[in-house]
Amino acid sequence: MTEHILLKHLTNNTEYFSNVFNILESSDFEDRYDSKIFKTIGHLYTKYNKCPNLSELELYFDSAGIDIQEKSLIKTRINDIQNTSNEITEELILDSTEKWLKLSRFRRDVVLAGADVVDGTNTKNSLESLQKTSEEINKISFKTSVGLDYKKDAIKNFEQYQEVDSGGIKMNINLVDVATGNGMKPGTLTIYSAVSNSGKTTMLTNNAGASVLQGKNVAYFTFEESELEIRERIDALLLDKKTSELVELGSALKTPFDFLLQQNIGNIKIKAYAPRSANALTIKAQIEEWKLKDGFIPDIIIADSITIISPVNKSDNLYGTGKAVSEEVKGLGVDFNVPVISAVQLGRQAYGATSVGMESVGESIAIMQVATTVIGVVLDDKRPDIRLLSILKSRKINKAKTKSEIVNIDTDRQKIWDLSDGDKRAYIKQDMKDDMQGLQDIVDVAQKVETSGTNVLDALLNK
């Protein structure tokens, strides 16, 4: 049926013809009569410089030198094509053609050829060449955008200014929403940078939960934890339970989960890979598979984390690898018209620091250069329930004019939220009090050394 809809549009839709014809091949059609009709459409287009309609195709075959039985079968095919629906949008027919073509070529060039490689009857191909073929198939795209025309698109763009300003996915964390320009926009890459065990994955799962509660679909790719571990984190957040309580409650969670489903939430697809075992093309293929099998279309992509994703374009140095991976991951956001979020680990010099900068990044600085927004996450050693967020980079605002923000974090429930003004004042007051106590300790030690002649080290140890 897909082939007949495709062939019908080739005969009555010039724009569709121009988008797909040069990519299609007659061998893509399993039915030999469909294949013959396709080749004839190409022949007549080349000869007359226009798409033939179905009547012209029928006339051509009537006058062609083929036997009566074959002519009858082709005529039946043309009638079947004629009876297919016309009520299909341009976007849907292009999307359907792309899916059909990828499946057709994957079956022909990978599955069948792979079976021959395995049983030894195909010596021309290898498993490596089949993998490259599969990657090339995944690159097939009928995207029709040719960019923005400054004059023609002016009015539409003027109307979109306000939409763009308010159309991002907000994470309900003030500094994050400010840094991303009032929410995360399609085609952007937001990076959280922090030292180990300070809440990078909690930030990512919290963002996933915030997106789902807004009715957004999340494609979550984990390279460090299992699919079940990420599911557990998100359950804790959405069901407002401690992770330890999930084990205790078990099947009793069905009631709060059913209530959650009534809230018109989005969905999350989670896929785990071993570190460096997948690249941007692998992720793209997985999203396409979800789209094809389940109709799942993501509104946001989360990859935890970017430094253990393999590059498609290999490099022999850290900078080149970081640049390639970050550009390819950011490219997923462009391809699917969604925001992308990921994380990197800060270097050793950031441990114990009260603030961080771009120089603290332990991985390739190229990742920071490619990212749209970079947010530093600092752990307070005295307050494990507190994190300091700071904007290290933003293409949306002037970060120099934006102060760092203190947020609460509940790792048991994967929750992150802004402190109230009162809590901020109390935190700052306590922080100043701790600093004053630290100064007093230094004064006490100095006085002890001065009055008793005690060694400074001994005085500190005995304090």
C-alpha positions as CSV (number, residue, x, y, z in Angstrom):
1,M,0.0,0.0,0.0
2,T,2.9,2.4,0.8
3,E,4.4,1.8,-2.6
4,H,1.1,2.6,-4.3
5,I,0.6,5.9,-2.4
6,L,4.2,6.8,-3.2
7,L,3.7,6.1,-6.9
8,K,0.5,8.1,-7.0
9,H,2.2,11.1,-5.5
10,L,5.1,10.8,-8.0
11,T,2.5,11.3,-10.8
12,N,0.5,14.2,-9.3
13,N,2.8,16.0,-6.9
14,T,5.7,17.9,-8.5
15,E,7.2,19.0,-5.2
16,Y,7.2,15.5,-3.9
17,F,8.7,14.2,-7.1
18,S,11.6,16.7,-6.9
19,N,12.3,15.7,-3.3
20,V,12.4,12.0,-3.6
21,F,12.8,10.7,-7.1
22,N,16.6,11.0,-7.4
23,I,17.1,9.1,-4.2
24,L,14.7,6.2,-5.0
25,E,15.8,3.2,-7.1
26,S,13.7,0.7,-9.0
27,S,15.2,-2.1,-6.8
28,D,13.6,-0.5,-3.7
29,F,10.2,-1.9,-4.9
30,E,9.6,-5.5,-4.0
31,D,6.9,-6.0,-6.6
32,R,8.3,-6.1,-10.1
33,Y,5.3,-4.4,-11.7
34,D,5.6,-1.5,-9.2
35,S,9.3,-1.4,-10.1
36,K,8.4,-1.2,-13.8
37,I,5.9,1.6,-13.2
38,F,8.6,3.6,-11.3
39,K,11.1,3.2,-14.1
40,T,8.6,4.2,-16.6
41,I,7.7,7.4,-14.6
42,G,11.5,8.2,-14.7
43,H,11.7,7.5,-18.4
44,L,8.7,9.7,-19.3
45,Y,9.9,12.5,-17.1
46,T,13.3,12.5,-18.8
47,K,11.7,12.4,-22.2
48,Y,9.0,15.1,-21.7
49,N,10.5,17.0,-18.7
50,K,7.2,16.6,-16.7
51,C,5.7,14.1,-14.3
52,P,3.4,11.8,-16.2
53,N,-0.1,11.3,-14.8
54,L,-1.7,7.9,-14.4
55,S,-3.7,8.2,-17.6
56,E,-0.5,8.9,-19.5
57,L,1.1,5.9,-17.9
58,E,-1.7,3.7,-18.9
59,L,-1.6,5.0,-22.4
60,Y,2.2,4.3,-22.6
61,F,1.8,0.7,-21.5
62,D,-1.2,0.2,-23.9
63,S,1.1,1.1,-26.8
64,A,4.2,-0.7,-25.4
65,G,5.3,-4.0,-26.9
66,I,4.5,-6.2,-24.0
67,D,2.3,-9.3,-23.8
68,I,-1.4,-9.0,-23.0
69,Q,-1.2,-10.7,-19.6
70,E,1.6,-8.4,-18.3
71,K,-0.2,-5.4,-19.7
72,S,-3.3,-6.5,-17.8
73,L,-1.4,-6.9,-14.6
74,I,0.2,-3.4,-15.0
75,K,-3.2,-1.9,-15.7
76,T,-4.5,-3.5,-12.5
77,R,-1.6,-1.9,-10.6
78,I,-2.3,1.5,-12.1
79,N,-6.0,1.2,-11.0
80,D,-4.9,0.2,-7.5
81,I,-2.7,3.3,-7.4
82,Q,-5.5,5.5,-8.7
83,N,-7.8,4.2,-5.8
84,T,-5.3,5.2,-3.0
85,S,-6.1,8.2,-0.8
86,N,-5.2,11.8,-1.8
87,E,-5.8,13.1,1.7
88,I,-2.2,12.9,2.9
89,T,-0.2,15.9,4.0
90,E,3.2,16.7,2.4
91,E,4.9,16.2,5.7
92,L,3.3,12.8,6.2
93,I,4.0,11.4,2.8
94,L,7.6,12.5,3.0
95,D,8.0,10.9,6.4
96,S,6.3,7.7,5.3
97,T,8.5,7.5,2.2
98,E,11.6,7.9,4.3
99,K,10.6,5.1,6.7
100,W,9.6,2.8,3.9
101,L,12.8,3.4,2.0
102,K,15.0,2.8,5.0
103,L,13.3,-0.4,5.8
104,S,13.4,-1.6,2.2
105,R,17.1,-0.9,1.9
106,F,18.0,-2.3,5.3
107,R,16.2,-5.5,4.4
108,R,17.9,-5.7,1.0
109,D,21.4,-4.4,1.8
110,V,21.9,-5.4,5.4
111,V,19.6,-8.3,6.5
112,L,19.7,-10.4,3.3
113,A,23.3,-9.5,2.5
114,G,24.3,-10.2,6.1
115,A,22.7,-13.7,6.0
116,D,24.9,-14.4,3.0
117,V,28.0,-13.2,4.8
118,V,27.2,-15.4,7.8
119,D,26.7,-18.6,5.6
120,G,29.8,-17.8,3.5
121,T,28.0,-17.3,0.2
122,N,28.8,-13.6,0.0
123,T,32.6,-12.8,0.0
124,K,32.3,-9.3,-1.3
125,N,30.9,-7.9,1.9
126,S,32.1,-8.0,5.5
127,L,30.5,-7.2,8.8
128,E,32.3,-3.9,8.8
129,S,31.0,-3.0,5.4
130,L,27.5,-3.9,6.4
131,Q,27.8,-1.6,9.4
132,K,28.8,1.2,7.2
133,T,25.9,0.5,4.8
134,S,23.5,0.6,7.8
135,E,24.9,4.0,8.8
136,E,24.5,5.3,5.3
137,I,20.9,4.1,5.2
138,N,20.2,5.9,8.5
139,K,21.4,9.1,6.9
140,I,18.6,9.1,4.3
141,S,16.4,12.1,4.8
142,F,13.8,13.9,2.8
143,K,13.8,17.1,5.0
144,T,12.6,19.9,2.8
145,S,13.7,23.0,4.7
146,V,16.0,25.2,2.5
147,G,16.6,27.8,5.2
148,L,15.0,31.1,6.0
149,D,14.2,33.7,3.4
150,Y,14.7,37.2,5.0
151,K,12.2,39.0,2.8
152,K,9.6,36.2,2.0
153,D,9.4,34.9,5.6
154,A,9.4,38.4,7.3
155,I,5.8,38.5,8.6
156,K,5.9,34.9,9.8
157,N,9.2,35.6,11.6
158,F,7.9,38.7,13.3
159,E,4.9,36.7,14.6
160,Q,7.3,34.0,15.8
161,Y,9.5,36.3,17.9
162,Q,7.2,36.2,20.9
163,E,6.5,32.5,20.3
164,V,10.2,31.7,20.4
165,D,10.7,33.7,23.5
166,S,8.1,31.8,25.4
167,G,8.2,28.5,23.6
168,G,11.2,26.7,25.3
169,I,10.8,23.8,27.7
170,K,11.2,25.2,31.2
171,M,12.8,23.2,34.0
172,N,11.3,25.3,36.8
173,I,14.8,26.1,38.2
174,N,15.2,29.8,37.8
175,L,18.8,30.0,36.9
176,V,18.5,27.2,34.3
177,D,15.5,28.9,32.7
178,V,17.2,32.2,32.6
179,A,20.5,30.8,31.2
180,T,18.6,29.1,28.4
181,G,16.6,32.2,27.4
182,N,13.3,31.4,29.1
183,G,13.4,27.6,28.4
184,M,15.4,25.1,26.3
185,K,14.9,25.7,22.6
186,P,15.1,23.3,19.6
187,G,18.6,22.8,18.2
188,T,20.4,23.9,21.4
189,L,22.8,21.9,23.6
190,T,22.7,22.5,27.4
191,I,25.6,21.1,29.5
192,Y,25.7,20.6,33.2
193,S,29.3,20.5,34.6
194,A,30.1,19.3,38.1
195,V,32.5,17.1,40.0
196,S,31.8,13.4,40.5
197,N,28.9,12.5,42.8
198,S,27.6,16.1,43.0
199,G,24.3,15.7,41.2
200,K,24.8,15.7,37.4
201,T,22.5,12.7,36.8
202,T,20.0,14.1,39.3
203,M,20.0,17.4,37.3
204,L,19.3,15.3,34.1
205,T,16.6,13.1,35.6
206,N,15.0,16.2,37.2
207,N,14.9,17.9,33.8
208,A,13.4,14.7,32.3
209,G,10.6,14.7,35.0
210,A,10.0,18.4,34.6
211,S,9.6,17.9,30.8
212,V,7.2,14.9,31.2
213,L,5.0,16.8,33.6
214,Q,4.6,19.5,30.8
215,G,3.3,16.8,28.5
216,K,6.6,16.5,26.6
217,N,8.2,13.2,25.4
218,V,11.7,12.5,26.5
219,A,14.3,10.3,24.8
220,Y,16.8,9.5,27.6
221,F,20.1,7.8,26.7
222,T,22.3,6.6,29.6
223,F,25.9,5.5,29.3
224,E,26.6,5.1,33.0
225,E,23.5,3.7,34.7
226,S,21.1,1.0,33.7
227,E,17.7,1.6,32.2
228,L,16.1,0.4,35.5
229,E,18.2,2.7,37.6
230,I,17.2,5.7,35.5
231,R,13.6,4.6,35.7
232,E,13.9,4.3,39.5
233,R,15.2,7.9,39.7
234,I,12.3,9.2,37.6
235,D,9.7,7.2,39.5
236,A,11.0,8.7,42.8
237,L,10.6,12.2,41.3
238,L,7.2,11.7,39.6
239,L,5.6,9.6,42.4
240,D,7.2,11.8,45.2
241,K,8.8,8.8,46.9
242,K,12.2,8.1,48.2
243,T,14.1,5.5,46.1
244,S,14.2,3.3,49.2
245,E,10.4,3.4,49.4
246,L,10.0,2.2,45.9
247,V,11.4,-1.2,46.9
248,E,9.2,-1.4,50.0
249,L,6.0,-0.4,48.2
250,G,6.4,-2.5,45.1
251,S,3.1,-3.2,43.4
252,A,1.4,-0.7,45.7
253,L,2.8,2.0,43.5
254,K,0.2,1.2,40.9
255,T,-2.4,3.5,42.5
256,P,-0.2,6.7,42.5
257,F,1.1,5.7,39.1
258,D,-2.4,5.4,37.7
259,F,-3.2,8.8,39.1
260,L,-0.1,10.2,37.5
261,L,-1.2,8.9,34.1
262,Q,-4.4,10.9,34.4
263,Q,-2.5,14.1,34.5
264,N,-1.9,14.2,30.7
265,I,1.9,13.7,31.1
266,G,4.4,12.9,28.4
267,N,6.3,9.7,28.0
268,I,10.0,8.7,28.5
269,K,11.9,6.2,26.4
270,I,15.1,5.0,28.2
271,K,18.0,3.3,26.4
272,A,21.2,2.2,28.0
273,Y,24.6,1.7,26.3
274,A,28.0,0.7,27.6
275,P,30.4,3.6,27.7
276,R,31.7,4.6,24.2
277,S,29.7,1.8,22.6
278,A,27.4,4.1,20.7
279,N,27.5,7.4,18.7
280,A,25.1,10.0,17.5
281,L,24.1,7.8,14.5
282,T,23.2,5.0,17.0
283,I,21.1,7.4,19.0
284,K,19.4,8.7,15.8
285,A,18.7,5.2,14.6
286,Q,17.1,4.3,18.0
287,I,14.9,7.4,17.9
288,E,13.8,6.5,14.4
289,E,13.0,3.0,15.5
290,W,10.8,4.3,18.4
291,K,9.1,6.6,15.9
292,L,8.4,3.8,13.5
293,K,7.3,1.1,15.9
294,D,5.6,3.1,18.7
295,G,4.9,6.5,17.1
296,F,7.1,8.0,19.8
297,I,8.5,11.4,18.8
298,P,10.7,13.1,21.3
299,D,10.4,16.7,22.4
300,I,13.8,16.7,24.1
301,I,16.8,14.4,24.1
302,I,19.0,13.7,27.2
303,A,22.4,12.0,27.0
304,D,24.2,11.0,30.2
305,S,26.9,11.9,29.5
306,I,28.5,13.4,26.4
307,T,32.1,12.5,27.2
308,I,31.4,8.8,27.0
309,I,29.6,8.9,23.7
310,S,31.8,7.8,20.7
311,P,32.4,10.2,17.9
312,V,31.3,9.3,14.4
313,N,34.2,11.3,13.0
314,K,37.3,9.9,14.8
315,S,40.1,12.1,16.0
316,D,43.6,11.3,17.4
317,N,43.4,14.1,20.1
318,L,41.1,15.0,22.9
319,Y,40.1,18.4,21.5
320,G,39.1,16.9,18.1
321,T,37.2,14.1,19.8
322,G,35.3,16.5,22.1
323,K,34.5,18.8,19.2
324,A,33.2,16.0,17.0
325,V,31.1,14.4,19.7
326,S,29.5,17.7,20.9
327,E,28.8,18.8,17.3
328,E,27.2,15.4,16.4
329,V,25.1,15.3,19.6
330,K,24.0,18.9,19.1
331,G,23.2,18.0,15.5
332,L,20.6,15.5,16.9
333,G,18.7,18.5,18.2
334,V,18.8,20.1,14.8
335,D,17.7,16.9,13.0
336,F,14.8,16.2,15.4
337,N,14.1,19.9,16.1
338,V,14.4,19.4,19.9
339,P,16.7,20.6,22.7
340,V,19.5,18.3,23.9
341,I,20.8,18.1,27.4
342,S,24.0,16.4,28.7
343,A,26.7,16.6,31.3
344,V,30.5,16.7,31.7
345,Q,32.7,16.2,34.8
346,L,34.9,19.0,36.2
347,G,38.6,18.5,36.8
348,R,40.2,17.8,40.2
349,Q,40.9,21.5,40.8
350,A,37.1,22.0,41.2
351,Y,36.8,19.6,44.2
352,G,36.1,21.7,47.3
353,A,35.8,24.9,45.3
354,T,33.1,27.4,46.1
355,S,32.8,28.5,42.5
356,V,33.8,27.1,39.1
357,G,34.7,28.5,35.7
358,M,35.3,27.2,32.2
359,E,38.9,26.5,33.3
360,S,37.6,23.9,35.7
361,V,36.3,21.6,32.9
362,G,38.2,18.3,33.1
363,E,37.2,17.2,29.6
364,S,37.9,18.8,26.2
365,I,37.2,22.5,26.2
366,A,35.8,22.0,22.7
367,I,32.6,20.6,24.3
368,M,32.1,23.9,26.1
369,Q,32.8,25.9,22.9
370,V,30.1,24.0,21.0
371,A,27.5,24.0,23.7
372,T,24.8,26.7,23.7
373,T,24.6,26.8,27.5
374,V,26.9,25.5,30.2
375,I,25.8,25.5,33.9
376,G,28.2,24.8,36.7
377,V,26.9,22.7,39.7
378,V,28.9,23.2,42.9
379,L,28.5,20.9,46.0
380,D,28.4,22.5,49.5
381,D,30.5,20.2,51.7
382,K,28.7,21.5,54.8
383,R,25.2,21.3,53.4
384,P,24.6,18.1,51.2
385,D,21.1,19.4,50.5
386,I,22.4,22.5,48.8
387,R,23.9,23.2,45.3
388,L,25.3,26.4,43.9
389,L,24.4,26.9,40.2
390,S,26.3,29.3,38.1
391,I,26.2,30.2,34.4
392,L,29.6,29.4,32.7
393,K,28.3,30.1,29.2
394,S,25.1,31.3,27.6
395,R,24.4,32.4,24.1
396,K,21.0,33.8,25.3
397,I,22.1,36.2,28.0
398,N,25.0,38.2,29.4
399,K,26.3,35.8,32.1
400,A,28.3,38.6,33.7
401,K,25.1,40.2,34.7
402,T,23.6,37.1,36.3
403,K,24.4,36.0,39.8
404,S,24.8,32.4,40.9
405,E,21.8,30.8,42.5
406,I,21.4,28.5,45.5
407,V,19.1,25.5,45.1
408,N,17.8,22.7,47.3
409,I,18.4,19.1,46.2
410,D,16.8,16.0,47.5
411,T,18.7,13.1,45.9
412,D,16.4,10.5,47.5
413,R,13.5,12.0,45.6
414,Q,15.5,13.4,42.7
415,K,14.0,16.9,43.4
416,I,15.7,20.2,42.8
417,W,14.0,23.5,43.6
418,D,14.9,27.1,44.2
419,L,15.3,28.4,47.7
420,S,12.8,30.9,49.0
421,D,14.2,34.4,49.7
422,G,14.0,33.7,53.4
423,D,16.0,30.4,53.1
424,K,18.6,32.2,50.9
425,R,19.1,34.9,53.6
426,A,19.4,32.2,56.3
427,Y,21.9,30.2,54.2
428,I,24.0,33.3,53.5
429,K,23.9,34.3,57.1
430,Q,25.0,30.9,58.2
431,D,27.8,30.9,55.6
432,M,29.0,34.2,56.9
433,K,28.9,32.9,60.4
434,D,31.0,29.9,59.4
435,D,33.5,32.2,57.7
436,M,33.7,34.3,60.9
437,Q,34.2,31.2,63.0
438,G,37.0,30.2,60.6
439,L,38.7,33.6,61.1
440,Q,38.3,33.3,64.9
441,D,40.0,29.9,64.8
442,I,42.9,31.5,63.0
443,V,43.1,34.3,65.5
444,D,43.0,31.8,68.5
445,V,45.9,29.8,66.9
446,A,47.9,32.9,66.3
447,Q,47.5,34.0,70.0
448,K,48.5,30.6,71.3
449,V,51.7,30.6,69.2
450,E,52.5,34.1,70.3
451,T,52.0,33.5,74.1
452,S,53.4,30.1,74.4
453,G,55.9,29.8,71.6
454,T,54.2,26.6,70.4
455,N,54.9,25.3,67.0
456,V,52.2,26.5,64.5
457,L,51.5,23.0,63.3
458,D,51.1,21.7,66.9
459,A,48.8,24.6,67.7
460,L,46.6,23.7,64.8
461,L,46.5,20.0,65.7
462,N,45.6,20.8,69.3
463,K,42.9,23.4,68.4
